[in-house]
Amino acid sequence: MTKMSAHAADNAAASAGRGEPHWIKSSLSFANGDCVEVASLADGQIGVRDSKDTAGPVLRFTSSEWHAFITGARNGEFDHLTAD
């Protein structure tokens, strides 16, 4: 996993001829702004950023790293980290 600014990620996507990344967030996001957004980046990685700080850093994951994380989340491997 590497970290870069959103501006750098957008520039990387634009320079690759694909335009800016299309950032999306979960339809389950709340209006309080506690959200993250994800996007496919030009280099094939997955970007994750804080929706309140769109110019801030972007966490970048390879597709295999992202797949492992999503699979773990679906299997409940991280449920103990959430406060109820």
N, C-alpha and C positions, 0 to 999 in steps of 0.2 A: 504494500500500500504506500502510495506517495501522496504528498500534499502540495497543492499549488493554488494560487489565487484564482478567483472566478474569472477575472479579466484575462489571465493567462490561458485558462481553459477555453474561454470564448475565442481568444485569438488563435489558439491551436486549431479549433474547429473551423474557424473562418479561413485560415491559411490552407487548410486541407481541401477547401472548395465545397465544404458541406454547409456553410453558414453557421450561425450560432446554434448551440445545443438547445433542444426543446426541453425545458425543465418542467417536471410534473411533481405533484405531491398527492398523497393519498386522499381519496374521497372521504376518508374517516378523520381527516385533520379537523381540529377545532378552530373556532374563530379567535382563540386567545393567542394565536401566532406561534404556538409551540410545535413547529413543523420542520421537516426537512424536505428537500426536493431532490430528485434524481434525474439524470440525463445520460443518454448515450453520447460519448465524446468522440471526436473525429478519429482518435487513434484506436478506437475499439474498446476503450475502458469505460467504466461506469463512474460517473461523478455524483457525489453527494454533497449538498451544501445546506446551510441554515437559511430558511426562507426569509428570516428577518434581516439577514446580512448577505444579500445577493452579490455584493462586491467583495465579500470576504473569501476565506480559504475554501478550497474544494478538495474533499477527500476523493482519491482516485483508486478504483479497484479493477483488477483484471476480471474478465468474465468468469473465470473459474473461482476467484475469491468471492465475487458477488453471488454466484450460484451456491457456494458453500454456506455463505451467510444466510441467504434466503431459505435454503433448505433447513438450516438450524432453527431459524425463526419459525418456520412452519411446523417443525417438530416440537416446539415449545422449549428448546434448549436455553433460551434467554428469559423465560417467564419469571424466574426468580429475581431478576433485576428490576422489575416494575413494582412500583408502590401502588397498593390498592386503597 
